Amino acid sequence: MQMFKIGETAIALLSAFKNKPMRKIILKSVKSQTIKMVFTFLVSVTSTSIAFTQNTAPVVKTNHGYIKGLTENGIAVFKGVPYAAPPEGGLRFMPPAAHADWDDTLATQQFGAIATQPGNKNVQGSEDCLSLNIYTPKTDNKKRAVLVWVHGGSMTAGAGKGEDGHAFADKDDIVTVTINYRLGALGFLYLGDLDKRYAQSGNCGLLDCIAALTWIKHNITAFGGDPDRVTLMGESAGAKLLSAVMVTPKSKGLFQQYIAESGSVQCVRDINTAKNERLKILHQLGLGKNDGLKLLTLPADSIIKAQAIVCAGIGGNSFFGPVYDGVTITTDGHKYAGSTAMPRIKGIIGTNKYEAAAFINGNEKLKNPDTVILKSLFGDNYKLVYKNYQYESKFARPYDAVVTVLTQYMYQMHSYRFAHWLALNGRPVWMYRFDYDNGQKYGAMHGEELQYVWNDPKLQQAAKERQQLAANMHAAWVAFIKTGDPNTPLLPAWPNYNATTYHVMVFDKVTKVVDLKYVYDDRDFPSQVFLLKGRD
């Protein structure tokens, strides 16, 4: 009975608070003890309501069904969201297929399986890997800018969860998506000459990216994002893969901007090279050159174990990649970038000053390379690289010469070539170079810019100059993602790159714009880094 009276009194109090200013409420007929109980009740109900609101799992309807995420750092996060059917069984080596609808609400609160790849001792991951992760400030209709992250890892390793989407979502109000795609042999092994059904098998990983972008275009509005303000961003193999995505007609209209850190279309190889790569995998498996279709039913672990042996060492850096198959990618990437077929998209392209130092450190054979190790990295292109290395060695120590030459032939030359063709074609490009060495010789090596772009929380304990560099780079990336222009008050004016005036933003202790007098380009070197002409 007392509970009923408290409930009645609570209703009366709520009505009073709703209809009158607090100072005018008069409760003469209610005993003080009852008032205390009522207010305790109200506080309890209100607190429970607030807690419930804060902890309620966000639910969003996608084109395949409802999904339930979780709240992290005050924003909505959805992990392991399937964007295509599991590419298993009959779907191995096939373009990604649409995922089946689901009836019940799908829990998306844990990261999905990573793509099948070599682990420390055993194969890890799963063929059922085509998922993405969404970090959104709010699931409303605000139409925020969208960032899509394509991870690196030599196209044989890595996962979307490797970078934390909170870095751009929490404070910058950007809907951030990180994706998985098929890797290694399961993502880039060419079988099209053996069976026309697998004409695009050498580009499965690329087509996965396009499937993810298509899913985002159809669904991101429900997550507070704008499908017409999508920036595709990647580093290393991720930058190479997104560059390949750029030069296929299949990607048209799926994104409006891109950021390519240390990578371009040098990853795309001709069909003959792709066939020879397949032969190496088959030989490692004890199979003949005509046994390629046996890979359709072999255990994934067996294929990846063979791949790990073939790709051991520095050569694995460039062994796998998309293919000029005539279906997905139909023409040379540079020619496509300079043609009318190239969409009018904006981009940031850049490299690090001493990219190759990351691979040379700890690899004694690369500190004074011979033709054998250069062939593992460049295939039949090795002679051109070795010739330039010999020339540079006349003026520098072997270690210094090899850092310069490998940086040019693995990364810088290709990024500048791509930017050149895009700029000639009137597509806006901003170029950068990351020079900050953190007090170490050759410290500005491959991958070092990532911590600053993503404003790694660990930098909060770092020297002030590193914190400022992170603030500068992150702000420029955010400005570009949101507005299509990387200029920010934190930096000097950043002009577009063009084919005659080489304006480059150099990120260092003191960040500044430099007009390069010369951009290295070995015109005898093809657009692809790794080339295999003959048959084993």
VEXDREN-2710 file (C-alpha; in Angstrom, 1 decimal):
% VEXDREN-2710
k/r/px/py/pz
1/MET/0.0/0.0/0.0
2/GLN/2.9/2.3/0.8
3/MET/4.4/1.7/-2.6
4/PHE/1.1/2.7/-4.3
5/LYS/0.9/5.9/-2.2
6/ILE/4.6/6.7/-3.2
7/GLY/3.7/6.0/-6.8
8/GLU/0.7/8.3/-6.6
9/THR/2.7/11.0/-4.9
10/ALA/5.5/10.6/-7.5
11/ILE/3.0/11.1/-10.3
12/ALA/1.7/14.2/-8.6
13/LEU/5.2/15.5/-8.1
14/LEU/6.1/14.9/-11.8
15/SER/2.9/16.7/-12.8
16/ALA/3.8/19.6/-10.5
17/PHE/7.3/19.8/-11.8
18/LYS/6.0/19.7/-15.4
19/ASN/3.4/22.4/-15.0
20/LYS/4.8/24.9/-12.4
21/PRO/8.1/26.5/-11.6
22/MET/9.9/24.6/-8.8
23/ARG/9.7/27.5/-6.3
24/LYS/5.9/27.5/-6.5
25/ILE/5.2/23.9/-5.7
26/ILE/3.5/23.5/-2.4
27/LEU/3.1/20.1/-0.9
28/LYS/1.4/20.9/2.4
29/SER/-0.5/17.6/2.6
30/VAL/2.5/15.3/2.2
31/LYS/4.6/14.3/5.1
32/SER/8.3/15.1/5.0
33/GLN/9.2/11.4/5.2
34/THR/7.0/10.6/2.2
35/ILE/8.7/13.4/0.3
36/LYS/12.1/11.9/1.0
37/MET/10.8/8.5/-0.3
38/VAL/9.3/10.0/-3.4
39/PHE/12.5/11.9/-4.3
40/THR/14.5/8.8/-3.7
41/PHE/12.2/6.9/-6.1
42/LEU/12.4/9.7/-8.7
43/VAL/16.2/9.8/-8.6
44/SER/16.4/6.1/-8.9
45/VAL/14.1/6.0/-11.9
46/THR/15.9/8.9/-13.6
47/SER/19.3/7.4/-13.0
48/THR/18.2/4.0/-14.3
49/SER/16.7/5.7/-17.4
50/ILE/19.9/7.6/-18.1
51/ALA/22.0/4.5/-17.7
52/PHE/19.7/2.5/-19.9
53/THR/19.9/5.2/-22.6
54/GLN/23.7/5.3/-22.4
55/ASN/24.2/1.6/-22.5
56/THR/21.5/0.7/-25.0
57/ALA/23.1/-1.1/-28.0
58/PRO/22.6/0.9/-31.2
59/VAL/20.5/-0.9/-33.8
60/VAL/20.5/0.0/-37.5
61/LYS/18.7/-1.4/-40.4
62/THR/20.9/-2.3/-43.4
63/ASN/19.8/-3.6/-46.8
64/HIS/20.2/-7.2/-45.5
65/GLY/18.6/-6.8/-42.1
66/TYR/19.0/-5.2/-38.7
67/ILE/22.4/-5.1/-36.9
68/LYS/23.2/-4.4/-33.3
69/GLY/26.4/-2.7/-32.3
70/LEU/27.8/-1.3/-29.1
71/THR/28.7/2.0/-27.5
72/GLU/32.4/2.8/-27.2
73/ASN/33.8/6.1/-26.0
74/GLY/30.4/7.6/-26.4
75/ILE/30.0/6.7/-30.1
76/ALA/28.3/3.8/-31.9
77/VAL/30.5/1.1/-33.2
78/PHE/29.5/-1.9/-35.3
79/LYS/32.1/-4.6/-35.7
80/GLY/32.3/-7.6/-38.1
81/VAL/29.5/-6.4/-40.4
82/PRO/29.3/-8.7/-43.4
83/TYR/29.4/-6.9/-46.7
84/ALA/29.5/-9.9/-48.9
85/ALA/28.9/-13.7/-48.8
86/PRO/31.7/-15.8/-47.3
87/PRO/34.0/-16.6/-50.3
88/GLU/34.2/-20.3/-49.5
89/GLY/33.6/-23.5/-51.3
90/GLY/32.2/-22.7/-54.8
91/LEU/32.9/-19.0/-54.2
92/ARG/36.6/-19.4/-53.8
93/PHE/38.5/-17.4/-56.4
94/MET/35.2/-15.8/-57.5
95/PRO/34.1/-12.2/-57.3
96/PRO/32.4/-11.4/-54.1
97/ALA/28.7/-12.4/-54.0
98/ALA/25.8/-10.7/-52.2
99/HIS/25.3/-11.8/-48.6
100/ALA/22.0/-13.5/-47.8
101/ASP/19.4/-11.5/-45.8
102/TRP/18.9/-12.4/-42.1
103/ASP/15.7/-12.3/-40.2
104/ASP/16.8/-11.8/-36.6
105/THR/18.9/-8.8/-35.5
106/LEU/22.6/-9.6/-36.2
107/ALA/25.0/-8.9/-33.3
108/THR/27.9/-7.0/-34.6
109/GLN/29.9/-6.4/-31.4
110/GLN/33.1/-8.3/-32.1
111/PHE/35.6/-8.0/-35.0
112/GLY/35.1/-10.5/-37.7
113/ALA/37.7/-13.1/-38.7
114/ILE/40.8/-11.8/-40.4
115/ALA/41.5/-13.0/-43.9
116/THR/43.4/-16.3/-44.2
117/GLN/47.1/-15.5/-43.8
118/PRO/50.4/-16.8/-42.4
119/GLY/50.8/-16.6/-38.7
120/ASN/53.9/-16.9/-36.5
121/LYS/53.8/-20.7/-36.6
122/ASN/50.5/-21.6/-38.2
123/VAL/48.0/-20.3/-40.7
124/GLN/45.5/-17.9/-39.1
125/GLY/42.2/-16.3/-40.1
126/SER/39.4/-17.6/-42.2
127/GLU/38.1/-17.5/-45.8
128/ASP/34.9/-16.1/-44.2
129/CYS/36.5/-12.7/-43.8
130/LEU/34.5/-10.2/-45.8
131/SER/33.4/-7.8/-43.1
132/LEU/33.9/-4.2/-42.1
133/ASN/33.8/-2.1/-39.0
134/ILE/31.9/1.2/-38.6
135/TYR/32.7/3.9/-36.0
136/THR/30.1/6.7/-36.1
137/PRO/29.5/9.7/-33.8
138/LYS/25.8/9.1/-34.1
139/THR/23.3/7.0/-36.1
140/ASP/21.3/10.0/-37.3
141/ASN/20.6/11.8/-40.6
142/LYS/23.4/14.3/-40.4
143/LYS/25.3/13.0/-43.5
144/ARG/28.9/13.3/-42.2
145/ALA/32.0/12.8/-44.2
146/VAL/33.0/9.1/-44.5
147/LEU/36.5/7.7/-44.3
148/VAL/37.2/4.1/-45.6
149/TRP/40.5/2.6/-44.5
150/VAL/42.2/-0.1/-46.6
151/HIS/44.9/-1.8/-44.6
152/GLY/48.5/-2.6/-45.7
153/GLY/50.6/-5.8/-45.3
154/SER/52.1/-6.7/-48.7
155/MET/48.7/-7.9/-49.7
156/THR/49.4/-11.1/-47.7
157/ALA/48.8/-10.0/-44.2
158/GLY/46.8/-7.5/-42.0
159/ALA/43.2/-6.6/-41.2
160/GLY/40.9/-3.6/-41.0
161/LYS/41.0/-3.7/-37.2
162/GLY/44.7/-2.8/-37.3
163/GLU/43.8/0.9/-37.1
164/ASP/41.4/2.3/-34.6
165/GLY/38.5/4.1/-36.2
166/HIS/38.0/6.1/-33.0
167/ALA/40.9/8.3/-34.1
168/PHE/38.7/10.1/-36.7
169/ALA/35.2/9.4/-35.4
170/ASP/35.4/10.5/-31.7
171/LYS/36.5/14.1/-32.0
172/ASP/36.5/14.8/-35.7
173/ASP/32.9/13.8/-36.4
174/ILE/33.8/11.5/-39.3
175/VAL/32.1/8.2/-39.9
176/THR/35.1/5.8/-40.2
177/VAL/35.0/2.4/-41.8
178/THR/37.8/-0.2/-41.8
179/ILE/37.5/-3.2/-44.1
180/ASN/38.9/-6.7/-44.6
181/TYR/39.6/-8.1/-48.0
182/ARG/41.0/-11.4/-49.3
183/LEU/44.8/-11.7/-49.2
184/GLY/47.6/-13.6/-50.9
185/ALA/46.8/-16.5/-53.2
186/LEU/43.1/-16.4/-52.2
187/GLY/42.9/-12.8/-53.1
188/PHE/45.2/-12.4/-56.1
189/LEU/46.0/-15.7/-57.8
190/TYR/45.2/-15.7/-61.5
191/LEU/43.3/-18.7/-63.0
192/GLY/41.6/-17.0/-65.9
193/ASP/43.6/-18.8/-68.6
194/LEU/42.5/-22.2/-67.2
195/ASP/38.8/-21.5/-66.8
196/LYS/36.9/-18.4/-68.0
197/ARG/34.7/-18.5/-64.9
198/TYR/37.8/-17.4/-63.0
199/ALA/38.7/-14.5/-65.3
200/GLN/38.8/-12.1/-62.4
201/SER/40.4/-14.4/-59.8
202/GLY/43.6/-12.3/-59.9
203/ASN/41.6/-9.3/-58.6
204/CYS/39.4/-10.9/-55.9
205/GLY/41.0/-8.7/-53.2
206/LEU/40.4/-5.6/-55.3
207/LEU/36.8/-6.6/-56.1
208/ASP/36.3/-7.1/-52.3
209/CYS/37.1/-3.4/-51.8
210/ILE/34.6/-2.5/-54.5
211/ALA/32.0/-4.7/-52.8
212/ALA/32.7/-2.9/-49.5
213/LEU/32.4/0.5/-51.1
214/THR/29.1/-0.6/-52.8
215/TRP/27.8/-1.7/-49.4
216/ILE/28.8/1.6/-47.9
217/LYS/27.1/3.6/-50.7
218/HIS/23.8/1.7/-50.1
219/ASN/23.9/1.7/-46.3
220/ILE/26.1/4.5/-44.8
221/THR/23.2/7.0/-44.6
222/ALA/21.7/5.0/-41.8
223/PHE/24.9/5.3/-39.9
224/GLY/25.0/9.1/-40.1
225/GLY/27.3/9.2/-43.2
226/ASP/27.0/10.8/-46.6
227/PRO/27.5/8.3/-49.5
228/ASP/28.6/11.3/-51.7
229/ARG/31.4/12.3/-49.4
230/VAL/33.5/9.2/-49.2
231/THR/37.3/9.2/-48.9
232/LEU/39.3/6.0/-49.5
233/MET/42.5/5.9/-47.6
234/GLY/45.3/3.4/-47.4
235/GLU/49.0/2.9/-46.6
236/SER/51.6/0.7/-48.3
237/ALA/49.7/-2.3/-49.8
238/GLY/46.5/-0.5/-48.9
239/ALA/47.6/2.6/-50.9
240/LYS/48.6/0.3/-53.8
241/LEU/45.3/-1.5/-53.7
242/LEU/43.2/1.6/-53.6
243/SER/45.2/3.0/-56.5
244/ALA/44.3/-0.1/-58.4
245/VAL/40.6/0.4/-57.4
246/MET/40.9/3.9/-58.9
247/VAL/41.9/2.6/-62.3
248/THR/39.1/0.1/-62.8
249/PRO/35.8/1.4/-64.3
250/LYS/34.0/-0.8/-61.7
251/SER/34.7/1.8/-59.0
252/LYS/33.2/4.8/-60.7
253/GLY/30.9/6.7/-58.4
254/LEU/31.7/4.8/-55.2
255/PHE/34.1/7.4/-53.7
256/GLN/35.0/11.0/-54.3
257/GLN/38.4/11.3/-52.7
258/TYR/41.5/9.3/-51.8
259/ILE/44.6/9.4/-49.7
260/ALA/47.5/7.2/-50.9
261/GLU/50.3/6.9/-48.4
262/SER/53.4/5.1/-49.8
263/GLY/51.8/3.3/-52.7
264/SER/50.4/3.5/-56.2
265/VAL/49.6/1.3/-59.2
266/GLN/53.1/-0.3/-59.2
267/CYS/51.3/-3.3/-57.7
268/VAL/49.4/-4.2/-60.8
269/ARG/51.0/-6.9/-62.9
270/ASP/50.6/-8.4/-66.4
271/ILE/49.0/-11.7/-67.0
272/ASN/52.2/-13.5/-67.9
273/THR/53.7/-12.4/-64.5
274/ALA/50.6/-13.6/-62.8
275/LYS/50.8/-17.0/-64.5
276/ASN/54.4/-17.4/-63.4
277/GLU/53.5/-16.5/-59.8
278/ARG/50.9/-19.3/-59.9
279/LEU/53.5/-21.7/-61.2
280/LYS/55.7/-21.0/-58.1
281/ILE/52.8/-21.8/-55.8
282/LEU/51.9/-25.0/-57.7
283/HIS/55.5/-26.2/-57.6
284/GLN/55.7/-25.6/-53.9
285/LEU/52.6/-27.7/-53.5
286/GLY/54.1/-30.5/-55.7
287/LEU/51.6/-29.8/-58.5
288/GLY/52.2/-29.4/-62.2
289/LYS/51.7/-26.4/-64.4
290/ASN/48.3/-27.7/-65.5
291/ASP/47.0/-28.4/-62.0
292/GLY/45.9/-24.9/-61.2
293/LEU/42.2/-25.8/-60.8
294/LYS/43.1/-28.2/-58.0
295/LEU/43.5/-25.1/-55.9
296/LEU/39.7/-24.8/-55.9
297/THR/39.4/-27.7/-53.5
298/LEU/42.7/-27.8/-51.6
299/PRO/42.5/-26.8/-47.9
300/ALA/43.2/-23.1/-47.5
301/ASP/45.9/-23.8/-45.0
302/SER/47.8/-25.9/-47.5
303/ILE/47.7/-23.0/-50.1
304/ILE/48.8/-20.4/-47.5
305/LYS/51.6/-22.6/-46.2
306/ALA/53.0/-22.9/-49.7
307/GLN/52.6/-19.2/-50.3
308/ALA/54.5/-18.4/-47.1
309/ILE/57.5/-20.4/-48.4
310/VAL/57.4/-18.8/-51.8
311/CYS/57.0/-15.3/-50.3
312/ALA/59.6/-15.7/-47.6
313/GLY/62.0/-12.8/-47.3
314/ILE/62.0/-9.4/-48.9
315/GLY/60.5/-10.8/-52.1
316/GLY/57.2/-11.3/-50.5
317/ASN/56.8/-7.5/-50.4
318/SER/55.8/-7.3/-54.0
319/PHE/54.9/-10.9/-55.1
320/PHE/51.1/-10.5/-55.0
321/GLY/48.9/-7.8/-56.3
322/PRO/46.1/-7.0/-58.8
323/VAL/46.3/-8.2/-62.4
324/TYR/45.7/-6.5/-65.8
325/ASP/43.1/-9.2/-66.6
326/GLY/41.3/-7.3/-69.3
327/VAL/38.0/-7.5/-67.4
328/THR/38.5/-5.7/-64.0
329/ILE/41.6/-3.6/-65.1
330/THR/41.7/-3.1/-68.8
331/THR/44.5/-0.7/-69.4
332/ASP/47.8/0.6/-67.9
333/GLY/47.1/2.5/-64.7
334/HIS/49.0/5.6/-65.7
335/LYS/47.2/5.8/-69.1
336/TYR/43.9/5.4/-67.3
337/ALA/44.7/8.1/-64.8
338/GLY/45.5/10.4/-67.7
339/SER/42.4/9.6/-69.7
340/THR/38.8/11.0/-69.8
341/ALA/37.7/7.7/-68.2
342/MET/39.3/8.8/-64.9
343/PRO/36.6/10.2/-62.6
344/ARG/37.1/13.7/-61.3
345/ILE/38.2/12.8/-57.9
346/LYS/40.6/14.6/-55.5
347/GLY/43.6/13.1/-53.8
348/ILE/46.5/13.3/-51.4
349/ILE/49.6/11.3/-52.5
350/GLY/52.8/11.0/-50.6
351/THR/55.9/9.0/-49.6
352/ASN/58.4/8.9/-46.8
353/LYS/61.9/10.2/-47.4
354/TYR/63.7/6.9/-46.6
355/GLU/61.0/4.3/-47.2
356/ALA/63.4/1.4/-47.9
357/ALA/65.3/1.7/-44.6
358/ALA/62.4/-0.2/-42.9
359/PHE/63.2/-3.3/-45.0
360/ILE/67.0/-3.0/-45.0
361/ASN/67.4/-2.8/-41.3
362/GLY/67.9/-6.4/-40.0
363/ASN/68.5/-7.7/-43.5
364/GLU/72.2/-8.0/-44.1
365/LYS/71.8/-9.1/-47.7
366/LEU/70.1/-5.8/-48.6
367/LYS/72.8/-3.6/-47.0
368/ASN/75.0/-4.4/-50.0
369/PRO/72.6/-6.2/-52.4
370/ASP/73.6/-8.5/-55.2
371/THR/71.5/-9.4/-58.2
372/VAL/69.9/-12.5/-56.5
373/ILE/68.2/-10.6/-53.7
374/LEU/67.2/-7.8/-56.1
375/LYS/65.6/-10.4/-58.4
376/SER/63.5/-11.7/-55.5
377/LEU/62.1/-8.2/-55.1
378/PHE/61.8/-6.9/-58.7
379/GLY/61.8/-10.1/-60.8
380/ASP/63.1/-9.5/-64.2
381/ASN/63.2/-5.7/-63.5
382/TYR/66.2/-6.3/-61.2
383/LYS/68.9/-5.3/-63.8
384/LEU/67.6/-1.7/-64.0
385/VAL/67.7/-1.4/-60.2
386/TYR/71.1/-3.0/-59.9
387/LYS/72.5/-0.7/-62.6
388/ASN/71.3/2.4/-60.7
389/TYR/72.6/1.0/-57.4
390/GLN/76.0/0.6/-58.9
391/TYR/76.0/4.1/-60.1
392/GLU/74.9/5.6/-56.8
393/SER/77.5/3.5/-55.0
394/LYS/80.2/5.5/-56.7
395/PHE/79.2/8.6/-54.7
396/ALA/77.9/7.0/-51.4
397/ARG/78.4/4.2/-49.0
398/PRO/76.6/1.0/-50.1
399/TYR/74.0/1.3/-47.3
400/ASP/73.2/4.9/-48.2
401/ALA/73.1/4.1/-51.9
402/VAL/70.7/1.1/-51.4
403/VAL/68.3/3.2/-49.2
404/THR/68.1/5.8/-51.9
405/VAL/67.7/3.4/-54.8
406/LEU/65.2/1.0/-53.2
407/THR/63.2/4.0/-51.9
408/GLN/63.0/5.3/-55.5
409/TYR/62.2/2.0/-57.3
410/MET/59.8/0.6/-54.7
411/TYR/57.8/3.7/-53.8
412/GLN/58.7/7.3/-54.7
413/MET/59.0/7.0/-58.5
414/HIS/55.7/5.4/-58.8
415/SER/53.8/7.8/-56.6
416/TYR/55.1/10.8/-58.5
417/ARG/54.4/9.1/-61.9
418/PHE/50.8/8.6/-60.8
419/ALA/50.5/12.2/-59.5
420/HIS/52.0/13.5/-62.8
421/TRP/49.3/11.8/-64.9
422/LEU/46.5/12.8/-62.6
423/ALA/47.7/16.4/-62.6
424/LEU/48.1/16.5/-66.3
425/ASN/44.5/15.3/-66.5
426/GLY/43.2/18.1/-64.3
427/ARG/42.5/15.9/-61.3
428/PRO/43.4/17.9/-58.1
429/VAL/46.4/16.3/-56.3
430/TRP/48.2/17.4/-53.2
431/MET/51.7/15.8/-52.7
432/TYR/53.5/15.4/-49.4
433/ARG/56.8/13.9/-48.2
434/PHE/57.3/12.7/-44.6
435/ASP/60.8/13.7/-43.5
436/TYR/60.6/13.6/-39.7
437/ASP/63.4/11.3/-38.4
438/ASN/62.8/11.5/-34.6
439/GLY/66.5/12.0/-34.1
440/GLN/67.5/8.9/-36.0
441/LYS/69.3/8.5/-39.3
442/TYR/66.9/7.3/-41.9
443/GLY/64.1/7.6/-39.3
444/ALA/61.6/8.7/-41.9
445/MET/61.1/5.2/-43.1
446/HIS/58.2/3.2/-44.4
447/GLY/55.1/3.4/-42.2
448/GLU/56.4/6.0/-39.7
449/GLU/53.8/8.6/-40.7
450/LEU/50.9/6.4/-39.6
451/GLN/51.2/7.2/-35.9
452/TYR/50.9/11.0/-36.7
453/VAL/48.1/10.7/-39.2
454/TRP/46.1/8.6/-36.8
455/ASN/47.2/10.8/-33.8
456/ASP/48.2/7.8/-31.8
457/PRO/47.3/8.3/-28.1
458/LYS/50.8/7.1/-27.2
459/LEU/52.1/10.4/-28.6
460/GLN/50.5/12.2/-25.6
461/GLN/53.6/11.2/-23.7
462/ALA/56.0/12.1/-26.5
463/ALA/58.1/15.2/-27.1
464/LYS/56.2/18.3/-27.9
465/GLU/57.5/18.5/-31.5
466/ARG/56.1/15.0/-32.1
467/GLN/52.7/16.0/-30.6
468/GLN/52.7/19.1/-32.9
469/LEU/53.6/17.0/-35.9
470/ALA/50.6/14.7/-35.1
471/ALA/48.3/17.7/-34.7
472/ASN/49.5/19.1/-38.0
473/MET/49.1/16.0/-40.1
474/HIS/45.9/14.8/-38.5
475/ALA/44.3/18.2/-39.0
476/ALA/45.3/18.3/-42.7
477/TRP/43.9/14.8/-43.2
478/VAL/40.7/15.8/-41.4
479/ALA/40.3/19.0/-43.4
480/PHE/40.7/17.0/-46.7
481/ILE/38.2/14.3/-45.7
482/LYS/35.6/16.9/-44.7
483/THR/36.1/19.6/-47.3
484/GLY/38.2/18.2/-50.1
485/ASP/41.1/20.6/-49.3
486/PRO/43.9/19.7/-46.9
487/ASN/44.7/23.3/-46.0
488/THR/44.4/24.2/-42.4
489/PRO/45.5/27.2/-40.2
490/LEU/48.1/24.9/-38.6
491/LEU/50.1/24.6/-41.8
492/PRO/51.6/26.9/-44.5
493/ALA/49.4/27.2/-47.6
494/TRP/49.5/23.8/-49.4
495/PRO/49.2/24.3/-53.2
496/ASN/48.2/21.6/-55.7
497/TYR/50.8/19.5/-57.3
498/ASN/51.2/20.0/-61.1
499/ALA/53.2/18.5/-63.9
500/THR/55.6/21.4/-64.2
501/THR/55.9/22.9/-60.7
502/TYR/56.5/20.2/-58.1
503/HIS/54.9/21.7/-55.0
504/VAL/55.3/19.2/-52.0
505/MET/54.4/19.6/-48.4
506/VAL/57.3/18.4/-46.3
507/PHE/56.3/17.2/-42.8
508/ASP/59.2/17.6/-40.4
509/LYS/60.2/19.5/-37.2
510/VAL/59.3/22.6/-39.2
511/THR/56.7/21.7/-41.8
512/LYS/57.0/23.7/-45.1
513/VAL/56.2/23.6/-48.8
514/VAL/59.1/22.8/-51.1
515/ASP/59.3/23.2/-54.8
516/LEU/61.2/20.2/-56.0
517/LYS/63.7/20.9/-58.8
518/TYR/63.8/17.3/-59.9
519/VAL/61.7/14.2/-59.6
520/TYR/63.6/10.9/-60.3
521/ASP/62.1/8.8/-63.0
522/ASP/63.8/5.9/-64.7
523/ARG/61.9/5.8/-68.0
524/ASP/63.1/2.3/-68.8
525/PHE/61.5/0.9/-65.7
526/PRO/57.9/-0.3/-66.3
527/SER/54.8/0.7/-64.3
528/GLN/54.9/-2.6/-62.4
529/VAL/57.5/-3.3/-59.8
530/PHE/57.5/-7.1/-60.0
531/LEU/57.9/-8.6/-63.5
532/LEU/58.4/-12.3/-64.6
533/LYS/58.9/-12.7/-68.3
534/GLY/59.7/-16.4/-68.7
535/ARG/58.4/-19.6/-67.3
536/ASP/60.1/-21.6/-64.6
END
